[in-house]
Amino acid sequence: MARKKNKVIPLLPLRGLLVFPTTVLHLDVGREKSVQALEKAMVEENLVLLTSQKDVQIDEPELEDVYEMGTIARVKQLLKLPNGTFRVLVEGISRGKVVKWVSEEPCYVVQVEQFVDNEKEDMEFEALRRTMLEYFEQYIKLSKKLSADIYTSVMDIQQAGRMADIIASHLPLKLEEKQRLLEAVDVKERVHQIIQILHNEKEILHLEKRISQRVKQSMERTQKEYYLREQMKAIQKELGEKEGKVGEIDMLREKIEQAGMPEHVKATALKELERYEKVPAASAESGVIRNYLDWLLALPWTKQTEDIHDIHRAEKILNEEHYGLETVKERVLEYLAVQQLTHSLRGPILCLVGPPGVGKTSLARSIAKTLNRNFVRISLGGVRDESEIRGHRRTYVGALPGRIIQGMKKAGTINPVFLLDEIDKMSSDFRGDPSAALLEVLDPEQNHSFSDHYIEEPYDLSKVMFIATANTLATIPRPLLDRMEVITIPSYTEIEKLHIAKEHLLPKQMEAHGLQKRMLHMRDEAMMQVIRYYTREAGVRNLERQLASICRKAAKTIVSEGRKRIVITEKNVSEFLGKPKYHYGQAESEDQVGVATGLAYTAAGGDTLAIEVSIAQGKGKLTLTGQLGDVMKESAQAAFTYIRSKAKQLGIDPEFHEKLDIHIHVPEGAVPKDGPSAGITMATALISALTGKPVSRFVGMTGEITLRGRVLAIGGVKEKVLSAHRAGLKKVILPKENEKDLEDIPEIVKKQLQFVLVSHIDDVLEHALVGGDK
C-alpha cells in the first residue's frame, strides 16, 4: 500500500451507507453542513471524504461519531431536487484516513492521509485473485439477488484489491463488516477477508436452499392432500354421504349413546371422542384413541342371557353328558335352585381340582349349556406377566386389554360362564405376579369394579360364573385359593370308565372316523380289557386315544377287505392294539419277607407302591434309594426309630442297629416320590425283614407313622383304594381317622375289598404279617 501526501478536503458523513473505492454511487444529501461540504468541494478540487456514522440516529455528528477511515471520492455531478435536497453522483478514488480536523464551520473540513493500492505482480496475488473470483462465481450461482452480468464485469479486473472492493460493494454485509474491509489497507488481508466472507455466505445459501426445498415439498404434499380431501368431499356430497371423519364421529357418538355404558364410562368415551375429532387422521394418537373407543364399544355393558331355571332339564343335560361326578352336578343344581328362589345371586367361583383327563373343561362347557349362558375359556398355563390379566397401559405401543376383558368381549354378555383353565400352572417373574392380579377378579366383594389398565374404567364381573381348573392345589397361592370353592374331581373307577367309553368316547370316535353304528361293535369285556391292559390313568384321555386307534384300524379293514361289520372281543383286542402295555393286578405271586405294598396318590390318580427292605451284616448303616423326597425319608427314619424303641416287644435283637446294615428301596427309581403316607408301609416291611415273617401279598396299606407308633390320617383315600382294587388286592389298611372318606368309594369296590381301620402300628402288623399277632 503506497501512501500519498495529506490533503485538506471537506468531510461528508453518511448514515447507514459506505462507499468503496472504484465504485460510483448516487447520494441524496439534505443536511446543511453536508450541502456546504459539497459546494466547497465543487469550488475546489471536486474531492470529498465520505465516512460512515457509527450511530445513524445522530443528526449532527462530531469527530468521535464517525469512523476515521473513509473513502476519498470525486463529485462528478450535483443536482438540486424540488424538495430542497441535492442528488450527487460520486466516484470512489481511494481510501483516506482523517489525520486532524481543520474546521467545523460552515462545513467539516479535515486533513486526510490517502492510501493507494500498490500490488506486485506475483503468483500469490494471482492465486488469491482466482480463488476469490471462483468463490464469487459460486456465490452468484447460488444467490438469486445478483445477476450474471456482475460476474462478467468483475472477471476482467486484474488488480486483486480493486476486485475485492467491487465484490464487497455487492455483498449483503452489515455496516461494521464493510467498515472492517475498508480499513483493511493491506490487499492480501482484504482478499483473505473477502474469501472467508464468500465461503460463509455460500454455506448460508446452501442451507437456505435445502430449507426452501423441504418447505416446498411439505407445501406440495399439504396442497396435494388438501386437493384430494376436497375432491373426496365433493364425491361424497354427490353420493349423498356425510363427510369422511364427520360421518365417522357421528356414527361413534350414536354407538356410545346406545351401548348402555354406566354414566362415568359414557362421559369418558365422549371425552375421548372429542379428542379424536380434533386430532389429525394421520397422527399416531388418532389410531390409539380409535382403538380405545372400539374396545369400549365392543365390551358388553348391559347385555346378558337369561338363565333357564329348570332344575330337571339341567339335571338331565348333566347326566347325559357326564357319567359320575355327583358332587359337581349337585353344586350346579344347588346354584340353580337358589337363583330360582332369589332371582339374583352373585356368580359362584368354583375350582375343579383333579387329575388330567377327568373332564374338568368339558364339565364347565356343560354347565354353561345347562344355565343357557355363553361360554368363554382362557388358558393360564405358563402365564407369568401381570399385564396378561390386567392389560397394558395405553402409553405403550401395541397396548391391549388383559385376558379377562378380552374374554368378556368374546363372550358378548355380562353373565357368561368363564373358564380359567390350568390356574395351577401360572408362574411369576420380574414382570409381576399374575396370580396376585387374579385376586381382584375372583373376589366376590371386589369384582363388581374390576380395573383393567387399558380400559381404566371399573368393569362389573359380579354376574360372571367363574370356574377354574387345576391338577393340584399345591401350586395355587393360598390367598387365591381362599377366594374359590374347591370341588375335587376324583379318578374314575373301571366301571365309570366303561360307561364313559360306551356312552361318549366310542360314539364320538366312530363319528369322527366315518364309521356308522352298524359297522363296529365292541363288547364290554373287550372294553374292560382295553381299560385294564392298555391304559393306566386317572382320567380317560389315553382311553380315548386307544379307541381312536381301534376305529382307524377298523376303517382300514372295512375299506381294504370290504367287510360290513367288525366285532371286537377280548380275544381280538391285541390284533388292533398290539401286545398289552400294562399288567392288571399287581399283587405279588406269593407272600414275601421284607416286601410290603403301599398305596400312593399321584397327579395321574392312585397307584400301588412296592417297598422293599434288605438286611445284611454290617455296622448299622441305613440306606434309602428310589428318588425319595425329604418327607418320605423322614418317614423311614421315624419307622426305624420306632422299631429300635420297641425291639424287645417285636422279638428283634435290641442291638440290630449296630450289627446290621439296612437298605430300603422303592422301585421305579426314576420317578420322584414324596409324602408321609408310606410310613406304616416302611415300618411293616422293616419289621418283616428283621423278624423273618412274610407280609401278606393281598394287603395294601397307607398311613403316617409317629415315633410312638400312632397312625395318622392321610389324603387321596378314594384314589388309593381304587388303585388297590385295580391291582387285585383284597384287604386295605387305612388310618382310623379316614373312616369318613369311605363314603366316597363306589359300592361295587367296597363289596370287593376288606377295609381295616387302624390307629396303631400293632394293629397293622396283626393284619399285614402272615401269622402275625400282637
C-alpha positions in Angstrom: 0.0 0.0 0.0 1.5 3.3 -1.1 0.7 6.5 0.8 0.4 9.9 -0.7 0.8 13.3 0.9 -2.0 14.6 3.0 -4.9 16.6 1.6 -7.3 19.1 3.1 -10.8 18.3 1.9 -14.4 18.6 3.1 -15.9 15.7 5.0 -19.4 14.3 4.2 -20.8 12.0 6.9 -23.0 9.2 5.6 -25.9 7.5 7.6 -26.1 3.7 7.1 -24.1 3.7 4.0 -20.5 3.0 3.0 -18.8 3.7 -0.4 -15.8 1.6 -1.5 -13.1 2.9 -3.8 -13.7 2.4 -7.6 -17.5 2.4 -7.1 -19.9 5.0 -8.5 -22.9 5.9 -6.5 -25.8 8.4 -6.3 -26.4 10.0 -2.9 -29.2 12.2 -1.6 -27.9 15.0 0.7 -30.1 17.1 2.9 -28.2 18.2 6.0 -26.9 21.8 5.9 -23.3 21.0 6.7 -23.3 18.2 4.1 -24.6 20.6 1.4 -22.0 23.2 2.4 -19.3 20.5 2.1 -20.4 19.6 -1.4 -20.5 23.2 -2.5 -17.0 23.7 -1.1 -15.8 20.6 -3.0 -17.3 21.8 -6.3 -15.4 25.2 -5.9 -12.1 23.5 -5.2 -10.8 20.0 -6.4 -14.2 18.3 -6.5 -12.9 15.9 -3.8 -14.7 15.0 -0.6 -14.1 12.4 2.2 -17.1 10.0 2.6 -17.1 8.4 6.1 -19.9 6.4 7.8 -21.5 7.4 11.1 -21.2 4.9 13.9 -24.8 5.7 15.0 -27.3 6.5 12.3 -29.6 8.3 14.8 -27.3 11.3 15.3 -28.2 14.3 13.1 -25.1 16.5 13.9 -22.2 14.1 14.2 -18.9 15.1 15.9 -15.4 13.7 15.3 -15.9 10.8 17.6 -19.3 9.9 15.9 -17.7 9.0 12.5 -15.2 6.4 11.5 -11.6 7.7 10.9 -11.2 5.6 7.8 -13.3 6.6 4.8 -13.2 6.9 1.0 -11.9 9.9 -0.9 -14.4 10.4 -3.7 -14.7 12.7 -6.6 -18.0 14.7 -7.0 -19.0 14.2 -10.6 -22.4 15.7 -10.7 -24.6 17.8 -8.4 -28.4 18.3 -8.9 -30.8 20.2 -6.7 -34.2 18.5 -6.3 -37.5 20.3 -5.9 -37.8 19.3 -2.2 -34.6 21.3 -1.4 -32.3 18.2 -1.2 -29.3 17.6 -3.5 -28.6 14.4 -5.5 -25.0 13.9 -6.1 -23.1 11.4 -8.2 -19.8 10.4 -6.6 -16.9 8.1 -7.6 -14.7 6.4 -5.0 -11.0 7.0 -5.7 -9.0 5.6 -2.7 -9.0 5.0 1.0 -8.5 8.0 3.2 -7.9 8.4 6.9 -8.7 11.5 9.0 -5.4 12.9 10.4 -6.9 16.0 12.0 -10.0 18.3 11.9 -9.3 21.6 10.3 -12.6 23.4 10.8 -16.3 22.7 11.6 -18.0 25.8 10.1 -19.7 26.2 7.7 -18.9 22.5 7.0 -16.5 19.9 8.3 -13.0 20.2 6.8 -10.4 17.6 7.6 -6.8 16.8 6.8 -6.7 13.3 5.1 -4.0 10.7 4.6 -4.5 9.0 1.3 -3.9 5.2 0.7 -3.4 3.8 -2.8 -3.1 0.1 -3.6 0.3 -0.9 -4.8 0.2 -4.5 -6.0 3.2 -6.5 -7.1 2.6 -9.0 -9.9 3.4 -12.3 -8.2 1.9 -15.8 -8.1 0.4 -15.4 -4.7 -1.7 -12.4 -5.7 -2.8 -14.2 -8.8 -3.8 -17.3 -6.8 -5.8 -15.1 -4.3 -7.5 -13.3 -7.2 -8.5 -16.5 -8.9 -9.8 -18.1 -5.7 -11.8 -15.0 -4.8 -13.2 -14.9 -8.4 -14.2 -18.7 -8.2 -15.9 -18.2 -4.9 -17.7 -15.1 -6.2 -18.9 -17.2 -9.2 -20.3 -19.9 -7.0 -22.0 -17.3 -4.8 -23.7 -15.7 -7.8 -25.0 -19.1 -9.0 -26.5 -19.8 -5.6 -27.8 -16.3 -5.0 -30.8 -15.0 -6.8 -30.2 -11.4 -5.9 -27.2 -10.8 -8.2 -27.2 -11.1 -12.0 -24.5 -12.9 -14.0 -23.6 -9.6 -15.6 -21.9 -8.5 -12.4 -19.6 -11.5 -12.6 -18.8 -10.6 -16.2 -17.8 -7.1 -15.2 -15.7 -8.3 -12.3 -13.8 -11.2 -14.0 -11.8 -8.8 -16.3 -10.3 -6.9 -13.4 -6.7 -7.8 -12.9 -6.0 -6.0 -9.7 -6.9 -8.1 -6.6 -7.5 -5.1 -4.3 -9.9 -3.4 -6.8 -11.7 -6.7 -7.4 -12.1 -7.2 -3.6 -13.6 -3.7 -3.3 -16.1 -4.2 -6.1 -17.2 -7.6 -4.8 -17.6 -6.2 -1.3 -19.9 -3.5 -2.6 -22.2 -6.2 -4.0 -22.3 -8.4 -0.8 -25.2 -8.1 1.7 -22.9 -7.2 4.6 -23.6 -5.3 7.8 -22.0 -1.8 8.0 -19.5 -3.0 10.6 -18.3 -5.8 8.3 -17.9 -3.4 5.4 -16.0 -0.9 7.6 -13.5 -3.7 8.5 -13.0 -4.4 4.8 -12.5 -0.6 4.2 -9.9 -0.5 7.0 -8.0 -3.4 5.5 -5.4 -1.3 3.7 -3.3 -4.4 3.1 -4.5 -6.0 -0.1 -3.7 -9.6 0.9 -5.5 -9.2 4.2 -8.5 -7.7 2.4 -8.7 -10.5 -0.1 -8.5 -13.2 2.6 -11.4 -11.5 4.4 -13.4 -11.4 1.2 -12.7 -15.2 0.5 -13.8 -16.0 4.1 -17.0 -13.9 3.8 -17.8 -15.5 0.4 -17.3 -19.0 1.9 -19.6 -18.3 4.8 -22.3 -16.7 2.5 -22.1 -19.7 0.2 -22.7 -22.1 3.2 -25.7 -20.0 4.3 -27.1 -20.0 0.8 -26.8 -23.9 0.7 -28.7 -24.1 3.9 -31.3 -21.7 2.7 -31.7 -23.8 -0.4 -32.2 -27.0 1.5 -34.7 -25.4 3.8 -36.5 -24.0 0.9 -36.7 -27.4 -0.8 -38.1 -29.0 2.4 -40.6 -26.3 2.8 -41.6 -26.6 -0.9 -42.0 -30.4 -0.6 -44.1 -30.0 2.5 -46.2 -27.4 0.9 -46.7 -29.6 -2.2 -47.7 -32.5 -0.1 -50.1 -30.4 2.0 -51.6 -28.9 -1.1 -52.0 -32.3 -2.7 -53.7 -33.7 0.5 -55.9 -30.7 0.6 -56.8 -31.1 -3.0 -57.6 -34.8 -2.6 -59.7 -34.1 0.5 -61.7 -31.5 -1.3 -62.2 -34.0 -4.2 -63.3 -36.6 -1.6 -65.8 -34.2 -0.1 -67.2 -33.3 -3.4 -67.6 -37.0 -4.3 -69.3 -37.8 -1.0 -71.5 -34.8 -1.4 -72.6 -36.1 -4.9 -73.3 -39.5 -3.5 -75.3 -38.1 -0.6 -72.9 -39.3 2.0 -71.7 -37.4 5.1 -68.2 -36.1 5.0 -65.5 -38.7 6.0 -64.4 -38.1 9.6 -67.5 -36.1 10.4 -69.7 -39.1 9.4 -67.4 -41.4 11.5 -67.7 -39.2 14.6 -71.5 -39.1 14.3 -71.6 -42.9 13.9 -69.3 -43.4 17.0 -71.3 -40.9 19.1 -74.5 -42.8 18.2 -73.0 -46.1 19.2 -71.8 -44.7 22.5 -75.3 -43.5 23.3 -76.7 -46.9 22.5 -74.0 -49.0 24.2 -75.7 -48.8 27.6 -72.5 -47.8 29.4 -72.5 -46.5 33.0 -72.6 -42.7 33.1 -68.9 -42.3 34.2 -67.8 -44.6 31.4 -70.0 -42.9 28.9 -68.5 -39.5 29.9 -65.0 -40.8 29.4 -65.9 -42.2 26.0 -67.4 -38.9 24.8 -64.4 -37.0 26.1 -62.1 -39.3 24.1 -64.4 -38.9 21.1 -63.9 -35.1 21.3 -60.1 -35.6 21.3 -60.4 -38.0 18.3 -62.3 -35.3 16.4 -59.6 -32.7 16.9 -56.5 -35.0 16.3 -55.4 -35.2 12.6 -56.2 -38.5 10.9 -52.6 -39.1 10.1 -51.5 -38.8 13.7 -50.4 -41.9 15.7 -52.6 -40.6 18.6 -55.6 -40.9 16.3 -55.2 -44.7 16.0 -54.7 -45.1 19.7 -57.9 -43.2 20.6 -59.9 -45.0 17.9 -58.7 -48.4 19.2 -59.7 -47.5 22.7 -63.1 -46.4 21.6 -63.6 -49.6 19.7 -62.8 -51.6 22.8 -65.2 -49.6 24.9 -68.0 -50.2 22.3 -67.1 -53.9 21.9 -67.5 -54.7 25.6 -70.9 -55.9 26.9 -72.1 -53.4 29.5 -75.8 -54.5 29.9 -76.4 -57.3 27.5 -77.0 -60.7 29.2 -78.5 -64.0 28.5 -81.5 -65.2 30.5 -80.8 -68.2 32.8 -83.2 -71.1 32.3 -84.3 -72.0 35.9 -85.4 -75.6 35.1 -83.6 -77.8 37.5 -84.9 -81.0 35.9 -83.7 -80.0 32.5 -80.3 -79.1 34.0 -80.0 -82.5 35.7 -80.9 -84.3 32.5 -78.3 -82.4 30.5 -75.5 -83.0 33.1 -76.3 -86.7 33.4 -76.4 -87.1 29.6 -73.0 -85.5 29.1 -71.2 -86.7 32.2 -71.2 -90.0 34.0 -70.4 -89.8 37.7 -69.1 -86.5 39.1 -72.1 -86.4 41.5 -70.6 -83.7 43.8 -70.1 -81.1 41.0 -73.5 -81.8 39.5 -75.1 -81.3 42.9 -73.3 -78.0 43.4 -74.6 -76.7 40.0 -78.2 -77.8 40.7 -78.0 -76.0 44.2 -76.9 -72.8 42.5 -79.8 -73.0 40.0 -82.3 -73.7 42.8 -81.1 -70.7 44.9 -81.2 -68.4 41.9 -84.7 -69.5 41.1 -85.8 -68.6 44.6 -83.9 -65.3 44.9 -83.8 -64.1 41.2 -80.4 -62.6 41.9 -77.2 -64.3 43.1 -73.5 -63.4 42.6 -71.8 -65.8 40.3 -70.0 -68.5 42.3 -66.3 -69.1 41.8 -65.7 -72.8 41.6 -62.3 -74.6 41.4 -62.4 -78.0 39.9 -59.4 -80.0 41.0 -58.5 -83.4 39.7 -56.0 -85.4 37.6 -55.7 -84.8 33.8 -58.4 -86.3 31.6 -61.2 -86.5 34.1 -63.4 -84.0 32.2 -62.9 -80.7 34.0 -63.0 -78.5 30.9 -65.9 -80.3 29.2 -67.8 -80.2 32.5 -67.5 -76.4 32.6 -68.8 -76.3 29.0 -71.8 -78.4 30.0 -72.5 -76.1 33.0 -72.7 -73.2 30.5 -75.2 -75.2 28.4 -77.2 -76.1 31.5 -77.5 -72.4 32.5 -78.1 -71.2 29.0 -75.1 -68.9 29.2 -72.3 -68.1 26.8 -69.1 -69.9 27.4 -65.6 -68.5 27.2 -62.3 -70.1 28.1 -58.8 -68.7 28.7 -55.7 -70.8 29.4 -53.5 -69.6 32.2 -50.8 -72.3 31.7 -47.4 -70.6 31.5 -48.8 -67.0 32.1 -46.1 -65.1 34.0 -46.9 -61.4 33.2 -49.3 -59.4 35.4 -50.4 -57.4 32.3 -51.8 -60.7 30.8 -54.5 -60.4 33.4 -54.8 -56.6 33.9 -53.8 -55.4 30.5 -51.1 -52.8 29.4 -51.3 -49.1 29.9 -52.3 -47.2 26.7 -48.9 -45.3 26.7 -47.2 -48.5 25.4 -47.0 -49.3 21.7 -49.4 -52.1 20.8 -51.2 -52.0 24.2 -54.1 -54.3 24.7 -56.6 -55.1 27.5 -55.9 -58.2 29.7 -57.3 -61.6 29.1 -60.2 -61.1 31.4 -61.5 -58.1 29.3 -60.7 -59.9 26.1 -62.7 -62.9 27.3 -65.7 -60.6 28.1 -65.6 -59.1 24.7 -65.6 -62.6 23.2 -68.4 -63.7 25.4 -70.6 -60.8 24.4 -72.6 -60.8 27.6 -72.0 -59.7 31.2 -73.0 -63.1 32.7 -71.1 -65.9 30.8 -69.5 -69.0 32.3 -65.8 -68.0 32.3 -63.3 -70.9 32.5 -59.9 -70.1 33.9 -58.1 -73.2 32.7 -54.8 -74.6 34.3 -54.8 -72.0 37.1 -52.2 -74.0 39.0 -49.7 -73.6 36.2 -49.2 -69.9 36.4 -45.8 -68.6 37.3 -44.3 -65.2 38.1 -41.1 -63.2 37.1 -39.8 -59.6 37.1 -42.9 -58.5 35.2 -45.2 -59.2 38.2 -47.3 -62.0 39.7 -50.4 -62.8 37.6 -51.9 -64.8 40.5 -51.9 -61.6 42.6 -53.8 -59.8 39.7 -56.4 -62.6 39.8 -57.2 -61.9 43.4 -59.4 -58.9 42.4 -61.1 -60.9 39.6 -62.0 -63.8 41.9 -63.1 -61.9 44.9 -66.9 -61.6 45.1 -66.5 -58.5 47.2 -64.3 -56.7 44.7 -65.0 -57.9 41.2 -68.0 -55.7 40.7 -65.5 -53.0 39.9 -62.6 -54.8 38.2 -60.0 -52.3 36.9 -58.1 -53.1 33.7 -55.0 -50.9 33.0 -56.1 -50.4 29.3 -59.8 -49.7 29.9 -59.1 -47.7 33.0 -62.8 -47.7 34.0 -64.3 -50.1 36.5 -65.9 -53.1 34.9 -68.6 -55.3 36.6 -67.6 -59.0 36.8 -70.0 -59.9 39.6 -72.5 -61.7 37.3 -69.9 -63.9 35.8 -69.7 -67.5 36.9 -66.0 -68.2 37.1 -64.8 -71.8 37.0 -61.1 -72.6 37.5 -59.5 -75.9 36.8 -56.3 -77.3 38.4 -54.5 -80.6 38.6 -53.2 -79.9 42.1 -53.8 -77.3 44.9 -50.1 -77.3 46.0 -49.0 -74.7 43.5 -52.0 -72.3 43.9 -51.2 -69.4 46.2 -53.2 -69.6 49.5 -54.9 -66.1 49.1 -56.1 -67.1 45.7 -57.3 -70.5 46.8 -59.2 -68.8 49.7 -61.4 -67.0 47.2 -62.6 -70.2 45.4 -64.9 -73.0 46.3 -62.8 -76.1 45.7 -64.5 -79.2 44.3 -62.3 -82.3 44.0 -63.0 -84.5 41.0 -61.5 -87.9 41.8 -60.2 -90.6 39.5 -62.7 -92.7 37.6 -63.3 -96.3 38.6 -63.1 -99.0 36.0 -66.9 -99.2 35.9 -67.2 -95.4 35.4 -64.6 -95.6 32.6 -66.6 -98.4 30.9 -69.8 -96.3 31.0 -68.0 -93.2 29.7 -66.3 -95.2 26.9 -69.6 -96.9 25.8 -71.8 -93.8 26.0 -69.5 -91.0 25.0 -66.0 -91.8 23.7 -66.6 -94.6 21.3 -69.6 -93.0 19.6 -67.6 -89.8 19.3 -64.6 -91.5 17.7 -66.8 -93.6 15.4 -68.4 -90.5 14.1 -65.0 -88.8 13.7 -63.7 -91.7 11.6 -66.8 -92.1 9.4 -68.0 -95.4 11.0 -71.7 -95.9 11.2 -73.2 -97.7 14.3 -73.7 -101.0 12.4 -70.1 -101.1 11.2 -68.4 -101.5 14.6 -69.4 -103.2 17.8 -67.2 -103.5 20.8 -68.2 -105.9 23.7 -67.9 -104.8 27.3 -65.3 -107.5 28.0 -63.1 -106.1 25.2 -63.6 -102.5 26.5 -62.6 -103.6 30.0 -59.5 -105.3 28.6 -58.5 -102.0 26.9 -59.1 -100.1 30.2 -57.0 -102.6 32.3 -54.2 -103.6 30.0 -53.7 -100.7 27.6 -54.2 -97.6 29.8 -53.2 -96.6 33.3 -54.5 -93.2 34.2 -56.9 -91.3 36.4 -59.0 -89.9 33.5 -60.0 -91.2 30.1 -57.7 -89.3 27.7 -55.5 -92.2 26.8 -58.5 -94.5 26.7 -60.0 -92.2 24.0 -56.7 -92.4 22.1 -56.8 -96.2 22.2 -60.4 -96.2 21.0 -59.4 -93.8 18.2 -56.7 -96.3 17.2 -59.2 -99.1 17.1 -61.6 -97.0 14.9 -58.7 -96.2 12.4 -57.7 -99.8 12.0 -61.4 -100.9 11.7 -61.9 -98.2 9.0 -58.9 -99.5 7.1 -60.1 -103.1 7.4 -63.6 -102.2 6.1 -62.2 -100.2 3.2 -59.5 -102.7 2.2 -61.3 -106.0 2.8 -64.9 -104.9 2.1 -66.2 -106.1 5.4 -69.6 -104.6 6.5 -69.3 -105.2 10.3 -66.5 -105.7 12.8 -67.0 -107.1 16.2 -64.2 -106.5 18.8 -64.0 -109.1 21.6 -61.5 -109.7 24.3 -59.7 -112.2 22.1 -59.0 -110.0 19.1 -58.2 -106.7 21.0 -54.5 -107.4 20.6 -54.9 -107.5 16.8 -56.0 -103.9 16.9 -53.8 -102.5 19.7 -50.8 -104.9 19.9 -49.5 -106.5 23.0 -50.8 -105.3 26.4 -48.8 -102.3 27.7 -49.6 -102.8 31.4 -50.2 -105.7 33.8 -53.5 -105.8 35.6 -53.4 -107.0 39.2 -50.0 -106.2 40.7 -50.3 -108.4 43.8 -47.2 -110.5 44.4 -47.4 -114.1 43.4 -46.5 -115.2 46.9 -46.1 -113.8 50.4 -42.6 -112.4 50.8 -40.4 -111.3 53.6 -39.4 -107.6 53.6 -41.8 -106.5 50.8 -44.9 -104.5 51.6 -47.5 -102.9 49.2 -48.1 -99.3 49.8 -50.8 -97.1 48.3 -49.8 -93.8 46.7 -51.6 -90.8 45.3 -50.1 -89.2 42.2 -51.1 -86.4 39.7 -52.5 -89.2 37.5 -54.6 -90.8 40.2 -53.8 -93.6 42.6 -51.1 -96.2 42.3 -49.6 -99.1 44.2 -46.0 -98.9 45.5 -43.9 -102.0 46.5 -41.5 -101.1 49.3 -38.5 -103.5 49.7 -36.2 -103.9 52.7 -33.0 -105.8 52.6 -30.7 -106.5 55.6 -27.1 -107.6 55.7 -24.3 -107.9 58.3 -22.7 -104.5 58.9 -22.4 -101.6 61.3 -26.0 -100.2 61.4 -26.0 -98.1 58.2 -29.4 -97.1 56.9 -29.7 -96.6 53.1 -32.7 -95.1 51.3 -33.0 -95.3 47.5 -35.6 -94.8 44.8 -35.8 -91.0 44.3 -37.4 -90.3 47.7 -38.3 -86.8 48.8 -37.4 -85.3 52.2 -40.7 -86.1 53.8 -40.6 -89.8 52.7 -37.0 -90.1 54.1 -38.2 -88.7 57.4 -41.0 -91.3 57.5 -38.4 -94.0 57.1 -36.3 -92.5 59.9 -39.4 -92.4 62.1 -40.2 -96.0 61.4 -36.6 -97.1 62.1 -36.5 -95.2 65.4 -39.9 -96.7 66.5 -38.6 -100.2 65.8 -35.4 -99.6 67.8 -37.5 -98.4 70.7 -39.8 -101.4 70.6 -37.3 -104.1 69.6 -37.8 -106.4 72.5 -41.6 -106.4 72.2 -41.3 -107.1 68.5 -39.0 -110.0 69.1 -36.0 -108.3 67.4 -32.4 -108.2 68.7 -32.1 -104.8 70.5 -28.5 -104.4 69.1 -29.6 -104.9 65.5 -28.9 -101.3 64.6 -25.2 -101.9 65.4 -24.8 -105.3 63.7 -26.9 -104.9 60.5 -27.0 -102.6 57.5 -30.5 -101.9 56.3 -31.4 -100.9 52.8 -34.9 -99.5 52.0 -35.7 -99.3 48.3 -38.8 -98.1 46.4 -38.9 -99.4 42.8 -39.3 -97.1 39.7 -36.3 -95.1 40.9 -36.6 -92.6 38.0 -40.0 -91.3 39.4 -39.7 -88.8 42.3 -41.8 -89.9 45.3 -42.6 -88.0 48.4 -45.2 -87.8 51.2 -45.8 -89.1 54.7 -48.4 -91.8 53.8 -45.7 -94.5 53.2 -44.8 -94.5 57.0 -46.7 -97.7 58.1 -45.7 -99.5 54.9 -42.0 -98.9 55.5 -42.4 -99.9 59.2 -44.2 -103.1 58.2 -41.5 -104.0 55.6 -38.7 -103.3 58.1 -40.3 -105.4 60.8 -41.0 -108.2 58.3 -37.3 -108.2 57.2 -36.0 -108.1 60.8 -38.4 -110.8 62.2 -38.4 -113.0 59.1 -42.2 -113.0 58.9 -43.6 -112.6 55.4 -46.2 -109.8 54.5 -49.5 -110.9 53.0 -49.4 -110.3 49.2 -53.1 -109.3 49.2 -52.7 -106.4 51.8 -52.2 -102.8 50.8 -51.7 -100.1 53.3 -51.3 -96.3 53.7 -50.9 -94.1 56.8 -48.4 -91.8 58.5 -46.5 -93.1 61.5 -45.3 -91.3 64.6 -42.4 -92.1 66.9 -44.9 -93.6 69.3 -46.3 -95.9 66.7 -49.5 -94.0 66.2 -51.1 -94.0 62.7 -52.3 -90.6 61.4 -54.7 -89.6 58.7 -53.7 -89.2 55.0 -55.3 -87.8 51.8 -56.4 -89.2 48.5 -58.2 -92.2 50.0 -60.5 -92.8 47.1 -57.7 -92.8 44.5 -55.6 -95.1 46.7 -58.4 -97.6 47.3 -59.2 -97.7 43.5 -55.6 -98.4 42.8 -55.7 -101.3 45.3 -58.8 -102.6 43.7 -57.2 -102.3 40.2 -54.1 -104.2 41.5 -56.1 -107.2 42.7 -55.6 -106.6 46.4 -58.2 -108.0 48.9 -57.5 -106.1 52.1 -56.8 -102.3 52.6 -55.4 -100.9 55.8 -56.4 -97.3 56.5 -56.0 -94.9 59.4 -58.9 -94.8 61.8 -59.3 -91.0 61.2 -60.0 -91.6 57.5 -63.2 -93.6 58.2 -65.3 -90.7 56.9 -63.6 -90.9 53.4 -65.0 -94.4 52.8 -68.4 -92.8 51.9 -66.8 -91.6 48.6 -65.8 -95.0 47.5 -68.2 -96.7 45.0 -70.3 -99.6 46.4 -69.0 -102.1 43.8 -65.5 -101.5 45.1 -66.5 -101.7 48.7 -68.0 -105.1 48.2 -64.8 -106.5 46.7 -62.4 -105.1 49.4 -62.0 -105.6 53.1 -61.2 -102.4 55.0 -59.2 -102.4 58.2 -59.1 -99.1 60.2 -56.1 -98.8 62.5 -54.8 -96.3 65.0 -51.5 -98.0 65.9 -48.8 -99.9 64.1 -49.5 -103.0 66.2 -52.9 -103.3 64.5 -51.2 -103.0 61.1 -48.8 -105.9 61.9 -51.7 -108.1 63.1 -53.4 -107.9 59.7 -50.3 -107.5 57.4 -47.9 -110.2 58.6 -48.7 -113.7 57.9 -49.3 -115.4 61.2 -48.9 -112.1 62.9 -50.1 -111.3 66.4 -49.9 -108.5 68.9 
